[in-house]
């Protein structure tokens, strides 16, 4: 039996609707990404991840490391590999949806950063036109310079954008307030209604919200010369299973 193609826009909606994470309580289920590295590279990868978090290019400082043979959802970590579980920014879409915010995920891409200020998207892949996560594709193209952003404050990083109806602007504000002080710190830009957000046009009566890509630390690890395989939007886990990267 041939299964129908599932575009990323549908996958995001499917997982976002299952998010129960509440930043006010610090509990619930979130969407995660799963990346694989050689176990011998674990210490180097942790060091890069810490630097990325300190530089502010991570969606969250929450992380989990899974050893060879450990099961994460329906996936078993292969021999000689270590799994790195990170928070996916699709979690933000789930939080907004559960607060009653009408939204449409638009796409994922690369954002130019100048002196630590986000300027514009330089590349964008629309979710409704791809069955592969855009950020996975862009990482493979090696067009990011996350390490430069971490060290110099200028370069390119991964990000994504969704549009929310302008009538729900007060609800969006409440969510942003609730995220302040929570482990989720990935908001890059919020555009005015009916105006582009970092150069991306939104639908009439909508406003754009740009968030950091959850795979930024993995892209930074790859830029450091470490082989990494990324599975974006892999599934859902309880937030209580995660730890802070700075604790390692």
Legacy VTK file of the C-alpha trace (Angstrom):
# vtk DataFile Version 3.0
C-alpha trace
ASCII
DATASET POLYDATA
POINTS 248 float
0.000 0.000 0.000
1.406 3.362 -1.042
0.938 5.998 1.638
0.098 9.560 0.487
2.802 12.200 0.689
2.755 14.199 3.905
3.934 17.759 3.453
5.759 19.452 6.327
2.881 21.885 6.866
0.612 18.933 7.692
3.261 17.325 9.902
3.681 20.544 11.895
-0.069 20.828 12.425
-0.304 17.161 13.448
2.392 17.468 16.113
1.535 20.998 17.250
-1.998 19.911 18.119
-0.530 17.287 20.485
1.656 19.779 22.382
0.611 20.159 26.030
3.647 22.084 27.281
2.600 25.030 29.452
5.429 27.534 30.043
3.619 28.856 33.118
3.707 25.460 34.824
6.881 24.129 33.216
5.187 20.830 32.431
3.677 18.986 29.491
4.724 17.455 26.185
6.800 19.230 23.559
7.932 18.504 19.992
11.534 17.342 19.742
14.300 16.955 17.187
16.599 13.935 17.350
20.181 14.148 16.090
22.866 11.446 16.000
26.603 11.838 16.495
29.452 9.374 16.962
29.760 8.688 20.686
33.450 9.629 20.547
32.422 13.190 19.599
30.100 13.717 22.572
32.363 15.942 24.688
33.213 18.209 21.738
29.539 18.416 20.789
28.513 19.407 24.320
31.148 22.161 24.314
29.820 23.563 21.014
26.217 23.298 22.234
27.074 25.242 25.394
28.710 28.002 23.340
25.675 28.142 21.030
23.311 28.462 23.985
25.397 31.198 25.609
25.425 33.062 22.276
21.607 33.016 22.145
21.142 30.982 18.954
19.221 28.093 20.582
15.467 27.717 20.969
16.084 26.285 24.420
18.847 25.182 26.750
16.964 21.963 27.446
18.625 18.845 26.061
18.814 15.110 26.574
21.538 12.674 25.565
20.563 9.098 24.702
23.078 6.267 24.682
23.437 3.496 22.118
20.558 1.020 22.374
18.227 3.463 24.155
14.740 3.818 22.698
13.388 7.297 22.013
9.811 6.946 20.859
9.871 4.399 18.044
13.582 4.932 17.327
16.509 2.976 18.789
19.873 4.740 19.015
22.325 2.763 16.813
25.557 1.203 18.032
28.441 3.621 18.657
26.076 6.579 18.352
24.706 9.100 20.853
21.336 10.741 20.363
20.865 14.432 21.110
17.248 15.394 21.817
16.485 19.102 21.476
13.377 21.284 21.599
11.788 21.870 18.191
10.331 25.304 17.489
7.109 23.596 16.372
6.455 23.581 20.128
5.772 27.323 19.814
3.077 26.646 17.223
1.471 24.183 19.622
1.506 26.661 22.499
-0.078 29.352 20.312
-2.734 26.980 18.960
-3.749 25.861 22.442
-4.176 29.514 23.456
-6.652 29.947 20.599
-4.351 31.799 18.178
-5.250 31.154 14.509
-1.959 30.564 12.706
-0.429 29.231 9.514
3.132 27.847 9.461
4.868 29.484 6.476
8.355 28.057 6.130
11.887 27.595 7.348
14.983 29.365 6.126
18.191 31.242 6.774
18.251 34.648 8.480
21.037 37.187 8.154
22.294 38.521 11.497
24.207 41.807 11.661
25.750 42.864 14.972
23.362 40.467 16.760
20.303 42.036 15.095
18.197 39.886 12.721
17.918 41.658 9.366
16.181 39.469 6.772
15.578 35.991 5.443
18.096 35.199 2.700
16.609 31.774 1.902
13.162 30.312 2.588
11.507 26.967 1.817
7.713 26.893 2.170
6.316 24.103 4.347
3.376 23.462 2.038
5.712 22.664 -0.874
8.123 20.198 0.746
7.973 16.788 2.406
11.440 17.263 3.958
12.060 19.679 6.815
13.475 22.881 5.260
16.140 23.342 7.922
17.487 19.830 7.313
17.800 20.721 3.630
19.520 24.038 4.334
21.971 22.506 6.812
22.953 20.001 4.134
23.638 22.906 1.742
26.197 24.295 4.224
24.992 27.880 3.797
24.818 28.805 7.482
27.543 30.612 9.435
26.250 30.074 12.958
29.775 29.943 14.348
30.379 33.488 13.058
27.202 34.676 14.789
28.363 33.020 18.014
31.842 34.549 17.891
31.411 37.835 16.013
27.700 38.644 16.226
27.208 38.609 12.449
26.464 35.775 10.035
23.518 33.541 9.146
21.374 31.248 11.303
18.380 28.955 10.865
14.891 30.257 11.602
11.258 29.687 10.738
8.182 31.839 10.360
4.498 31.471 10.973
1.648 33.981 10.582
-0.990 34.674 13.238
-4.256 36.561 12.819
-4.020 40.176 13.943
-7.201 39.852 16.050
-5.265 37.446 18.294
-2.410 39.894 18.884
-3.286 40.177 22.589
-3.164 36.380 22.931
0.223 36.309 21.215
1.418 38.943 23.698
0.260 36.794 26.608
2.162 33.790 25.237
5.335 35.861 24.785
5.009 37.107 28.369
4.580 33.542 29.633
7.666 32.401 27.698
9.778 35.060 29.421
11.782 33.270 32.055
10.857 29.846 30.688
13.350 27.464 29.032
11.894 28.444 25.628
13.635 31.601 24.420
13.524 31.346 20.655
11.540 34.382 19.416
13.560 36.383 16.862
11.055 38.895 15.519
7.354 39.787 15.555
6.196 41.837 12.595
3.343 44.380 12.601
0.015 43.275 11.107
-0.121 43.379 7.285
3.635 43.956 7.099
6.581 41.696 6.190
8.488 39.980 8.989
12.219 39.987 8.182
11.310 40.446 4.530
8.656 37.717 4.321
5.200 38.922 3.337
2.235 37.666 5.368
-1.433 37.301 4.416
-3.807 40.262 4.839
-4.851 40.750 8.488
-2.011 38.530 9.697
1.270 39.193 11.512
4.502 37.223 11.196
6.356 35.573 14.093
9.923 34.446 13.449
11.537 31.892 15.761
15.004 30.398 15.943
15.380 26.998 14.338
15.619 24.210 16.886
18.452 22.629 14.888
20.804 25.647 15.165
23.058 23.952 17.752
23.284 20.873 15.511
24.264 23.054 12.566
26.934 24.665 14.766
28.214 21.200 15.705
28.402 20.330 12.022
30.264 23.568 11.285
32.807 22.450 13.921
33.631 19.444 11.746
31.592 16.873 13.660
29.452 14.472 11.644
25.782 14.762 12.647
22.560 13.281 11.288
19.417 15.281 12.014
15.819 14.040 12.297
13.662 17.152 12.690
10.103 17.131 14.119
10.689 13.563 15.310
7.973 13.225 17.956
6.764 14.326 21.388
8.317 13.909 24.834
7.575 15.090 28.358
9.533 18.219 29.288
10.438 16.597 32.602
12.798 14.190 30.812
15.077 17.066 29.748
18.022 18.758 31.477
19.826 22.085 31.066
22.847 21.973 28.740
24.877 24.071 31.203
24.525 21.260 33.760
26.759 19.028 31.626
LINES 1 249
248 0 1 2 3 4 5 6 7 8 9 10 11 12 13 14 15 16 17 18 19 20 21 22 23 24 25 26 27 28 29 30 31 32 33 34 35 36 37 38 39 40 41 42 43 44 45 46 47 48 49 50 51 52 53 54 55 56 57 58 59 60 61 62 63 64 65 66 67 68 69 70 71 72 73 74 75 76 77 78 79 80 81 82 83 84 85 86 87 88 89 90 91 92 93 94 95 96 97 98 99 100 101 102 103 104 105 106 107 108 109 110 111 112 113 114 115 116 117 118 119 120 121 122 123 124 125 126 127 128 129 130 131 132 133 134 135 136 137 138 139 140 141 142 143 144 145 146 147 148 149 150 151 152 153 154 155 156 157 158 159 160 161 162 163 164 165 166 167 168 169 170 171 172 173 174 175 176 177 178 179 180 181 182 183 184 185 186 187 188 189 190 191 192 193 194 195 196 197 198 199 200 201 202 203 204 205 206 207 208 209 210 211 212 213 214 215 216 217 218 219 220 221 222 223 224 225 226 227 228 229 230 231 232 233 234 235 236 237 238 239 240 241 242 243 244 245 246 247
